[in-house]
Amino acid sequence: MSLSGYFSRLLEASGKKSVGSFFASWEFGKMLVDGNLAHNVLVRATGAGRLVGTDYNGNRYYENEAAPYGRRRWIVYKDKFDYNPTTIPPEWHGWLNYINDYNPTNTKFKEPIYQIEATMTKTGTQACYNPKGSWFNAKPRNWRKYESWAPTKSV
């Protein structure tokens, strides 16, 4: 593939209008640090494999039978530049890691009564849990760290 094909794919994936605006963006810096992101956007998004299915979070799953074992199956996340592996549902996790070989889109699983949908965790976001005393907890520190014990006197 030509260099202009790579740039057009980058602009399409990032939503930028020009190559200069892409190089000046946060997405470019993240792509330099994260090699998986660059590989998924530039190489794997070219149609190197067969689309197996899409989950309810919008992630797409691919397979390439000609590739060596262990590199045949991969995921292209819905949000390519701010992805989170916790959005992979359990059935697709099993397929990606060769735990099961059946296609999760064509298989009806028996759902356990305790199962909930796979959603992105709040870890690393603004909505994460911040304990009492944390710098990011907006509540004032009006509590004491240590309270001494004072025994009651018996009569």
Accessible surface in RSA format (square Angstrom, percent):
REM  Atomic radii and reference values for relative SASA: ProtOr
REM  Chains: A
REM  Algorithm: Lee & Richards
REM  Probe-radius: 1.40
REM  Slices: 20
REM RES _ NUM      All-atoms   Total-Side   Main-Chain    Non-polar    All polar
REM                ABS   REL    ABS   REL    ABS   REL    ABS   REL    ABS   REL
RES MET A   1   153.21  79.3  74.26  49.1  78.95 188.0  89.06  75.7  64.14  85.0
RES SER A   2    70.92  59.9  54.22  72.4  16.70  38.5  52.42 111.6  18.50  25.9
RES LEU A   3   124.02  69.1 116.17  83.1   7.85  19.7 117.05  82.2   6.97  18.8
RES SER A   4    80.39  67.9  70.58  94.2   9.81  22.6  51.75 110.2  28.64  40.1
RES GLY A   5    15.38  19.0   0.00   N/A  15.38  19.0  14.37  39.4   1.00   2.2
RES TYR A   6    69.21  32.3  69.21  39.4   0.00   0.0  35.58  26.7  33.63  41.5
RES PHE A   7    58.92  29.5  58.85  36.5   0.07   0.2  58.87  35.7   0.05   0.1
RES SER A   8    64.84  54.8  56.77  75.8   8.06  18.6  46.10  98.2  18.73  26.2
RES ARG A   9    33.34  14.0  31.51  16.1   1.83   4.4  24.51  33.5   8.84   5.4
RES LEU A  10    11.67   6.5  11.67   8.3   0.00   0.0  11.67   8.2   0.00   0.0
RES LEU A  11    35.75  19.9  33.85  24.2   1.90   4.8  34.17  24.0   1.57   4.2
RES GLU A  12   144.40  82.9 116.42  88.1  27.98  66.6  50.00  96.7  94.40  77.1
RES ALA A  13    29.42  27.1   4.56   7.0  24.86  56.5  10.10  14.2  19.32  51.2
RES SER A  14    19.40  16.4   0.00   0.0  19.40  44.7   1.22   2.6  18.18  25.5
RES GLY A  15    64.25  79.2   0.00   N/A  64.25  79.2  34.96  95.9  29.29  65.6
RES LYS A  16    67.56  33.0  55.25  33.9  12.31  29.3  13.76  12.4  53.80  57.3
RES LYS A  17   197.50  96.4 164.03 100.6  33.47  79.7 117.20 105.5  80.29  85.5
RES SER A  18    54.37  45.9  51.77  69.1   2.59   6.0  41.37  88.1  12.99  18.2
RES VAL A  19    49.79  32.8  46.97  42.5   2.82   6.8  47.08  40.9   2.71   7.4
RES GLY A  20    48.46  59.8   0.00   N/A  48.46  59.8  37.44 102.7  11.02  24.7
RES SER A  21    48.66  41.1  35.66  47.6  13.00  30.0  42.60  90.7   6.07   8.5
RES PHE A  22     0.70   0.4   0.70   0.4   0.00   0.0   0.70   0.4   0.00   0.0
RES PHE A  23    87.88  44.0  73.27  45.4  14.61  38.0  73.48  44.6  14.39  41.2
RES ALA A  24    92.81  85.3  50.08  77.3  42.73  97.2  62.31  87.7  30.50  80.8
RES SER A  25    20.72  17.5   4.39   5.9  16.33  37.6  13.01  27.7   7.71  10.8
RES TRP A  26   191.85  77.0 179.09  86.7  12.76  30.0 169.26  90.2  22.58  36.6
RES GLU A  27    35.20  20.2  35.16  26.6   0.04   0.1   0.45   0.9  34.75  28.4
RES PHE A  28    52.98  26.5  52.98  32.8   0.00   0.0  52.98  32.1   0.00   0.0
RES GLY A  29    30.19  37.2   0.00   N/A  30.19  37.2  28.05  77.0   2.14   4.8
RES LYS A  30    49.65  24.2  45.83  28.1   3.81   9.1  33.32  30.0  16.33  17.4
RES MET A  31    16.94   8.8  13.86   9.2   3.09   7.3  13.86  11.8   3.09   4.1
RES LEU A  32   125.21  69.7  94.69  67.7  30.52  76.7  97.27  68.3  27.93  75.2
RES VAL A  33   133.88  88.1 105.17  95.2  28.70  69.2 110.88  96.3  23.00  62.4
RES ASP A  34    31.82  22.3  27.30  27.2   4.52  10.7  15.27  35.9  16.55  16.5
RES GLY A  35    50.82  62.7   0.00   N/A  50.82  62.7  38.27 105.0  12.54  28.1
RES ASN A  36    69.44  47.9  58.79  56.8  10.66  25.7  26.83  64.6  42.61  41.2
RES LEU A  37     3.63   2.0   3.10   2.2   0.53   1.3   3.63   2.5   0.00   0.0
RES ALA A  38    24.36  22.4  24.10  37.2   0.26   0.6  24.27  34.2   0.09   0.2
RES HIS A  39    77.88  42.6  73.46  51.1   4.42  11.3  52.26  53.9  25.62  29.8
RES ASN A  40    13.31   9.2  13.13  12.7   0.18   0.4   5.39  13.0   7.91   7.6
RES VAL A  41     1.64   1.1   1.19   1.1   0.45   1.1   1.50   1.3   0.14   0.4
RES LEU A  42    40.78  22.7  40.78  29.2   0.00   0.0  40.78  28.6   0.00   0.0
RES VAL A  43    67.44  44.4  64.84  58.7   2.60   6.3  67.40  58.6   0.05   0.1
RES ARG A  44    40.52  17.0  39.78  20.3   0.74   1.8   3.83   5.2  36.69  22.2
RES ALA A  45    37.22  34.2  10.86  16.8  26.35  59.9  14.32  20.2  22.89  60.6
RES THR A  46    62.03  44.1  26.04  26.4  35.99  85.8  21.54  28.9  40.49  61.2
RES GLY A  47    58.84  72.6   0.00   N/A  58.84  72.6  29.28  80.3  29.57  66.2
RES ALA A  48    48.86  44.9  24.65  38.0  24.21  55.1  37.05  52.2  11.81  31.3
RES GLY A  49    18.84  23.2   0.00   N/A  18.84  23.2   6.98  19.2  11.86  26.6
RES ARG A  50   135.25  56.8 125.92  64.2   9.34  22.2  75.14 102.7  60.11  36.4
RES LEU A  51    90.07  50.2  67.61  48.4  22.46  56.5  67.61  47.5  22.46  60.5
RES VAL A  52    17.70  11.6   3.39   3.1  14.31  34.5   4.24   3.7  13.46  36.5
RES GLY A  53     9.71  12.0   0.00   N/A   9.71  12.0   9.71  26.6   0.00   0.0
RES THR A  54    66.22  47.1  46.66  47.3  19.56  46.6  34.89  46.9  31.34  47.4
RES ASP A  55    12.90   9.0   0.74   0.7  12.16  28.8   6.04  14.2   6.86   6.8
RES TYR A  56   105.51  49.3  63.31  36.0  42.19 109.8  72.06  54.2  33.45  41.2
RES ASN A  57    39.65  27.3  26.47  25.6  13.18  31.7  13.16  31.7  26.48  25.6
RES GLY A  58    25.05  30.9   0.00   N/A  25.05  30.9  17.48  48.0   7.57  17.0
RES ASN A  59     3.51   2.4   3.51   3.4   0.00   0.0   0.00   0.0   3.51   3.4
RES ARG A  60    71.76  30.1  71.76  36.6   0.00   0.0  23.71  32.4  48.05  29.1
RES TYR A  61     0.00   0.0   0.00   0.0   0.00   0.0   0.00   0.0   0.00   0.0
RES TYR A  62    26.88  12.5  26.88  15.3   0.00   0.0  10.91   8.2  15.96  19.7
RES GLU A  63    16.19   9.3  13.86  10.5   2.33   5.5   0.26   0.5  15.93  13.0
RES ASN A  64    37.89  26.1  36.19  35.0   1.70   4.1   1.73   4.2  36.16  35.0
RES GLU A  65   109.51  62.9  93.34  70.6  16.17  38.5  58.65 113.4  50.86  41.5
RES ALA A  66    98.16  90.3  57.29  88.4  40.88  93.0  68.69  96.7  29.47  78.1
RES ALA A  67    20.02  18.4  12.36  19.1   7.66  17.4  18.00  25.4   2.02   5.3
RES PRO A  68    94.70  69.0  83.59  76.2  11.11  40.4  94.48  78.0   0.22   1.4
RES TYR A  69   151.26  70.6 126.21  71.8  25.05  65.2 101.41  76.2  49.85  61.5
RES GLY A  70    49.61  61.2   0.00   N/A  49.61  61.2  21.25  58.3  28.35  63.5
RES ARG A  71   159.57  67.0 154.46  78.7   5.11  12.2  37.76  51.6 121.81  73.8
RES ARG A  72    67.34  28.3  67.34  34.3   0.00   0.0   1.20   1.6  66.14  40.1
RES ARG A  73    29.68  12.5  14.53   7.4  15.14  36.0   0.22   0.3  29.46  17.9
RES TRP A  74    14.12   5.7  10.52   5.1   3.60   8.5  14.12   7.5   0.00   0.0
RES ILE A  75    17.67  10.1  16.65  12.4   1.01   2.4  16.65  12.0   1.01   2.7
RES VAL A  76     1.65   1.1   1.32   1.2   0.33   0.8   1.58   1.4   0.06   0.2
RES TYR A  77    19.67   9.2  17.53  10.0   2.14   5.6   7.93   6.0  11.74  14.5
RES LYS A  78   144.04  70.3 124.41  76.3  19.63  46.7  71.96  64.8  72.08  76.8
RES ASP A  79    77.41  54.2  71.25  70.9   6.16  14.6  31.46  74.0  45.95  45.8
RES LYS A  80    43.87  21.4  38.05  23.3   5.81  13.8  15.30  13.8  28.56  30.4
RES PHE A  81    17.67   8.8  15.95   9.9   1.71   4.5  15.95   9.7   1.71   4.9
RES ASP A  82    95.07  66.6  88.45  88.0   6.62  15.7  19.29  45.4  75.78  75.6
RES TYR A  83    52.83  24.7  32.44  18.5  20.39  53.0  25.07  18.8  27.75  34.2
RES ASN A  84    29.21  20.1  26.11  25.2   3.10   7.5   5.07  12.2  24.14  23.3
RES PRO A  85    81.58  59.5  74.07  67.5   7.51  27.3  74.30  61.3   7.28  45.2
RES THR A  86    57.23  40.7  42.64  43.2  14.60  34.8  50.83  68.3   6.40   9.7
RES THR A  87    22.62  16.1  22.62  22.9   0.00   0.0  20.74  27.9   1.88   2.8
RES ILE A  88    27.65  15.7  15.76  11.7  11.89  28.7  15.76  11.3  11.89  32.3
RES PRO A  89     0.06   0.0   0.06   0.1   0.00   0.0   0.06   0.1   0.00   0.0
RES PRO A  90    80.63  58.8  66.51  60.6  14.12  51.3  72.84  60.1   7.79  48.4
RES GLU A  91    41.28  23.7  34.04  25.8   7.23  17.2  12.79  24.7  28.48  23.3
RES TRP A  92     6.83   2.7   6.83   3.3   0.00   0.0   0.15   0.1   6.68  10.8
RES HIS A  93    90.72  49.6  90.72  63.1   0.00   0.0  55.83  57.5  34.89  40.6
RES GLY A  94     6.51   8.0   0.00   N/A   6.51   8.0   6.46  17.7   0.05   0.1
RES TRP A  95     4.94   2.0   4.94   2.4   0.00   0.0   0.00   0.0   4.94   8.0
RES LEU A  96    27.44  15.3  18.54  13.3   8.90  22.4  18.54  13.0   8.90  24.0
RES ASN A  97    78.99  54.5  59.24  57.2  19.76  47.6  17.43  41.9  61.56  59.5
RES TYR A  98    55.04  25.7  31.24  17.8  23.80  61.9  31.24  23.5  23.80  29.3
RES ILE A  99   127.18  72.4  94.35  70.3  32.83  79.1  99.86  71.9  27.33  74.2
RES ASN A 100    23.24  16.0  16.49  15.9   6.76  16.3  14.02  33.7   9.22   8.9
RES ASP A 101   110.43  77.4  86.15  85.7  24.28  57.4  34.85  82.0  75.58  75.4
RES TYR A 102   106.58  49.8  97.75  55.6   8.83  23.0  79.36  59.6  27.22  33.6
RES ASN A 103    36.27  25.0  29.94  28.9   6.33  15.2  16.84  40.5  19.43  18.8
RES PRO A 104    11.41   8.3   0.35   0.3  11.06  40.2   0.40   0.3  11.01  68.4
RES THR A 105    67.35  47.9  30.87  31.3  36.48  86.9  34.98  47.0  32.38  48.9
RES ASN A 106   124.81  86.1  86.39  83.5  38.42  92.5  33.35  80.3  91.46  88.4
RES THR A 107    50.01  35.6  35.35  35.8  14.66  34.9  31.97  42.9  18.04  27.3
RES LYS A 108   178.69  87.2 148.90  91.4  29.79  70.9 112.29 101.1  66.39  70.7
RES PHE A 109    61.46  30.7  52.57  32.6   8.89  23.1  55.87  33.9   5.59  16.0
RES LYS A 110   198.50  96.8 167.77 102.9  30.74  73.2 118.69 106.8  79.82  85.0
RES GLU A 111   114.58  65.8  92.70  70.1  21.88  52.1  24.27  46.9  90.31  73.7
RES PRO A 112    53.62  39.1  36.19  33.0  17.43  63.4  47.54  39.2   6.09  37.8
RES ILE A 113   182.85 104.0 144.57 107.7  38.28  92.3 152.49 109.8  30.36  82.4
RES TYR A 114   177.26  82.8 151.81  86.4  25.45  66.2 123.73  93.0  53.53  66.0
RES GLN A 115    69.26  38.7  42.81  31.3  26.45  63.0  19.44  41.4  49.83  37.8
RES ILE A 116   146.88  83.6 131.84  98.2  15.04  36.2 138.55  99.8   8.33  22.6
RES GLU A 117   113.25  65.0 101.08  76.5  12.17  29.0  37.90  73.3  75.36  61.5
RES ALA A 118    18.39  16.9   7.86  12.1  10.53  23.9  18.12  25.5   0.27   0.7
RES THR A 119    94.71  67.4  82.26  83.4  12.45  29.7  57.89  77.8  36.82  55.7
RES MET A 120    91.01  47.1  71.41  47.3  19.60  46.7  59.35  50.5  31.66  41.9
RES THR A 121    61.03  43.4  53.05  53.8   7.98  19.0  54.66  73.4   6.37   9.6
RES LYS A 122   131.36  64.1 125.84  77.2   5.51  13.1  71.57  64.4  59.78  63.7
RES THR A 123   111.94  79.6  98.47  99.8  13.47  32.1  69.56  93.4  42.38  64.1
RES GLY A 124    78.81  97.2   0.00   N/A  78.81  97.2  40.99 112.5  37.81  84.7
RES THR A 125    52.61  37.4  39.37  39.9  13.24  31.6  45.84  61.6   6.77  10.2
RES GLN A 126   180.98 101.2 155.68 113.8  25.30  60.2  67.56 143.8 113.42  86.0
RES ALA A 127    67.99  62.5  41.53  64.1  26.46  60.2  53.27  75.0  14.72  39.0
RES CYS A 128    40.99  31.0  31.67  35.3   9.32  21.9   8.55  21.7  32.44  35.0
RES TYR A 129   182.50  85.2 154.91  88.1  27.58  71.8 129.30  97.2  53.20  65.6
RES ASN A 130    40.86  28.2  29.32  28.3  11.54  27.8   3.89   9.4  36.98  35.7
RES PRO A 131    66.54  48.5  66.19  60.3   0.35   1.3  66.54  54.9   0.00   0.0
RES LYS A 132   137.30  67.0 114.52  70.3  22.78  54.2  71.33  64.2  65.97  70.3
RES GLY A 133    26.84  33.1   0.00   N/A  26.84  33.1   6.69  18.3  20.16  45.1
RES SER A 134    31.04  26.2  12.72  17.0  18.31  42.2  14.81  31.5  16.23  22.7
RES TRP A 135   236.86  95.1 205.92  99.7  30.94  72.7 180.22  96.1  56.65  91.9
RES PHE A 136   167.02  83.6 142.27  88.1  24.75  64.4 147.90  89.7  19.12  54.7
RES ASN A 137    39.89  27.5  26.83  25.9  13.07  31.5   5.29  12.7  34.60  33.4
RES ALA A 138   105.35  96.9  66.61 102.8  38.74  88.1  78.36 110.3  26.99  71.5
RES LYS A 139   159.13  77.6 146.97  90.2  12.16  28.9  92.70  83.4  66.43  70.8
RES PRO A 140   104.17  75.9  88.49  80.7  15.67  57.0  99.32  82.0   4.85  30.1
RES ARG A 141   139.25  58.5 107.21  54.7  32.04  76.3  55.25  75.5  83.99  50.9
RES ASN A 142   131.59  90.7  93.82  90.7  37.77  90.9  39.30  94.6  92.29  89.2
RES TRP A 143    71.16  28.6  48.24  23.3  22.92  53.8  51.25  27.3  19.91  32.3
RES ARG A 144   173.03  72.6 150.87  76.9  22.16  52.8  62.39  85.3 110.64  67.1
RES LYS A 145   165.15  80.6 124.87  76.6  40.29  95.9  78.16  70.3  87.00  92.7
RES TYR A 146   169.55  79.2 155.35  88.4  14.21  37.0 122.13  91.8  47.42  58.5
RES GLU A 147   122.76  70.5  99.65  75.4  23.11  55.0  26.72  51.7  96.04  78.4
RES SER A 148    82.94  70.1  61.80  82.5  21.13  48.7  28.33  60.3  54.61  76.5
RES TRP A 149   209.69  84.1 181.64  87.9  28.05  65.9 162.09  86.4  47.60  77.2
RES ALA A 150    81.50  74.9  62.00  95.7  19.50  44.4  63.68  89.7  17.83  47.2
RES PRO A 151    85.76  62.5  69.77  63.6  15.99  58.1  70.80  58.5  14.96  93.0
RES THR A 152   132.59  94.3 106.18 107.6  26.42  63.0  80.47 108.1  52.12  78.8
RES LYS A 153   193.27  94.3 165.86 101.8  27.41  65.3 114.48 103.0  78.79  83.9
RES SER A 154   112.64  95.2  78.58 104.9  34.06  78.5  51.51 109.7  61.13  85.6
RES VAL A 155   197.49 130.0 128.13 116.0  69.37 167.1 151.16 131.3  46.33 125.6
END  Absolute sums over single chains surface
CHAIN  1 A    11709.1       9064.0       2645.1       7093.3       4615.8
END  Absolute sums over all chains
TOTAL         11709.1       9064.0       2645.1       7093.3       4615.8
